[in-house]
């Protein structure tokens, strides 16, 4: 019996118990995970920084975010209304046929395979949002560690297992596996797996998506595969705030050496302001020193992408990448006309690193045409005066069709973890635009609705009993009540 087959068997056995855990029990488990990570964070932070080449300050902030999102999900499941309990009460006297009693709620899918991300060794990894939301839903988790930070991953995995033992969770509720592409594909194809969560490259996410859909019983794949997150600048707004907005753009583009899935790799600028904006961006980029990327492979991929783009005669380089390094990355910036940009889909490919392209447009009809050509994005950002937005509502509406989050201030880097966040957009940014991988609604990826018709009262889940013992919010005969 292979290790993966044995692991999946344990996950299934644990699921049969864990799926019936109460919200209070799951909340206690999640809170214990946070407590265990608190106990090791002084040792964890320097190890995570060393493995990822990220500064300790960044890792410290990411640790806080990780603990915050753990406690957010703990509070969500303890309160309990997330299950969308819905009751249509029976009416035996209805003519011509009696009305049955039907009660519906969300139930966990089953064992979930989670793939860790390279750019967030804590918040999108072992105890990251995918793992937490799956556990919160009542699913067991098989976590495939990212090879870029094995020690960090193992330490957090040990903390989760300690929390599981402390709170009496079944053995196999969380399991940690190392390996490469072959192991990942085996996990995705295993019949026990009921869903996959992935954060990374388009190539990796699409491969898992294809494997999951080729199975005898296809399963959902929630793959966040990055995007170029365009900013659309209108003339009045940019003209009045050009230096400030150039600084905002460069700060967002180079944050974390450009290694964010919300990195603004494209910016649309009116042709009349393009030279001024390019000059300001260039000045600010000159002050930014090279910095280490997450690992050598990512740096090599970054420079290889820039070399490919440099072969295109339609692209003019504003800030030239003049040297390559096995680990350090320098920011780069290029420009192209909207007409030429629309002719080449390579200009829409994500370059993972501090690189941006400015697309210059002559008039709003040309901008509208370019936006129509955009691929699906995690985010789109509008820099415009209120009067410009009011005058071009159709264009803003068009942008909404291209993304999962539409911003009207600042830049897209920085993803708030809360109740309203949407981190997921139309393909190819994600494989399912109806879902989010950040915020409390991430839990609903790993649950499915089940309706109980004329079930004896003694067998009903607590969430669906007439007296509502959990005091959760429910829809009863069409009325939202507690």
Secondary structure as GFF3:
##gff-version 3
##sequence-region A 1 482
A	DSSP	alpha_helix	3	18	.	.	.	ID=ss1
A	DSSP	alpha_helix	23	52	.	.	.	ID=ss2
A	DSSP	alpha_helix	56	79	.	.	.	ID=ss3
A	DSSP	three_ten_helix	81	83	.	.	.	ID=ss4
A	DSSP	beta_strand	86	88	.	.	.	ID=ss5
A	DSSP	beta_strand	102	108	.	.	.	ID=ss6
A	DSSP	beta_strand	112	115	.	.	.	ID=ss7
A	DSSP	alpha_helix	129	137	.	.	.	ID=ss8
A	DSSP	beta_strand	141	144	.	.	.	ID=ss9
A	DSSP	three_ten_helix	147	149	.	.	.	ID=ss10
A	DSSP	alpha_helix	150	166	.	.	.	ID=ss11
A	DSSP	beta_strand	174	177	.	.	.	ID=ss12
A	DSSP	alpha_helix	181	189	.	.	.	ID=ss13
A	DSSP	beta_strand	195	199	.	.	.	ID=ss14
A	DSSP	alpha_helix	202	214	.	.	.	ID=ss15
A	DSSP	beta_strand	220	224	.	.	.	ID=ss16
A	DSSP	beta_strand	231	233	.	.	.	ID=ss17
A	DSSP	alpha_helix	235	240	.	.	.	ID=ss18
A	DSSP	alpha_helix	242	254	.	.	.	ID=ss19
A	DSSP	three_ten_helix	255	258	.	.	.	ID=ss20
A	DSSP	beta_strand	266	270	.	.	.	ID=ss21
A	DSSP	alpha_helix	271	286	.	.	.	ID=ss22
A	DSSP	beta_strand	291	292	.	.	.	ID=ss23
A	DSSP	alpha_helix	296	310	.	.	.	ID=ss24
A	DSSP	beta_strand	316	319	.	.	.	ID=ss25
A	DSSP	beta_strand	328	329	.	.	.	ID=ss26
A	DSSP	beta_strand	332	337	.	.	.	ID=ss27
A	DSSP	alpha_helix	338	343	.	.	.	ID=ss28
A	DSSP	three_ten_helix	345	348	.	.	.	ID=ss29
A	DSSP	beta_strand	355	361	.	.	.	ID=ss30
A	DSSP	alpha_helix	364	373	.	.	.	ID=ss31
A	DSSP	beta_strand	377	383	.	.	.	ID=ss32
A	DSSP	alpha_helix	386	391	.	.	.	ID=ss33
A	DSSP	alpha_helix	393	400	.	.	.	ID=ss34
A	DSSP	beta_strand	403	407	.	.	.	ID=ss35
A	DSSP	three_ten_helix	440	446	.	.	.	ID=ss36
A	DSSP	beta_strand	447	453	.	.	.	ID=ss37
A	DSSP	three_ten_helix	457	459	.	.	.	ID=ss38
A	DSSP	three_ten_helix	462	464	.	.	.	ID=ss39
A	DSSP	beta_strand	474	476	.	.	.	ID=ss40
A	DSSP	beta_strand	479	481	.	.	.	ID=ss41
###
